Amino acid sequence: MEIIIQPSAEAASSYVARYLAAQINNRPNIVLGLATGGTPEPVYAELIQMYEAGQVDFSRVTTFNLDEYVGLSADHSQSYRYYMRSHLFDRVNIPLENTHFPDGMTDDIPRECRRYEQAIAAAGGIDLQLLGIGRDGHIGFNEPTSSLSSRTRIKTLTEETLRDNARYFESEEHVPYHVLTMGIGTIRNSRCILLLAHGASKAEAIAASVEGPLSAMVPASALQLNEQVIFVVDEAAASKLSRRDYYKWVFENKPAWQQVV
Ligand code: F6R
């Protein structure tokens, strides 16, 4: 695992945006896994700026989003398909047919989840998965005690996650209880994982994921088993890491040939 500590949320987001752009430029037909929520918003904003400046081209990129609310259609302003269109897809040159989501309006959830897994496999798997993290350590919407080898399926949000997500809805009662989410096993199949977190509210989850024991109680701790995982955090999110000086030392002394951005 690589732990990159940046001085601020802005610097952490910018690092991730530049990392994504470098990987797209390196491999124009890359398959990206994408996240929604507050954390990646500045990343997508910077990618749009880079696209407008002619520094990155999305025309051959394929994307798979982590999750979608059950019962929200693509034109619902809180659906994740709507989020991705307004925060990124409608503002860059990605063909919409290259963008994929689990369908929260399906009338056959198990079949839809199998279809999503098959679509990821048919695209050759995910090259680079962008993740945020919940305060309880969830990735995608794999809440604590999710199976560490789970695949795409329906999950019930915890009350804490419902409250956290209520900021986007009229009120807490409007947040759907159920989501379709890639499983931890699905996420772990990605060839590279880039997890971004900022703010003190994420510090415990980051410390437990990076330095704690591997446990279904902290879904992101499963990433310890992956070959290529990069945590990009700001100082506040890093504040509970016991070895943060070491992580900074490693980053400062990274050989030039290993530096992506
Ligand atoms: C979103 C997702 C979630 C969020 C997490 C953090 O697609 O899968 O795991 O990344 O809930 O959300 P924010 O960034 O709003 O704190």
Residues whose N, C-alpha, C, O or C-beta is under 5 A from the ligand:
A	BS01	F6R	A35 T36 G37 G38 T39 P40 L66 D67 L131 G132 I133 G134 H138 I139 G140 F141
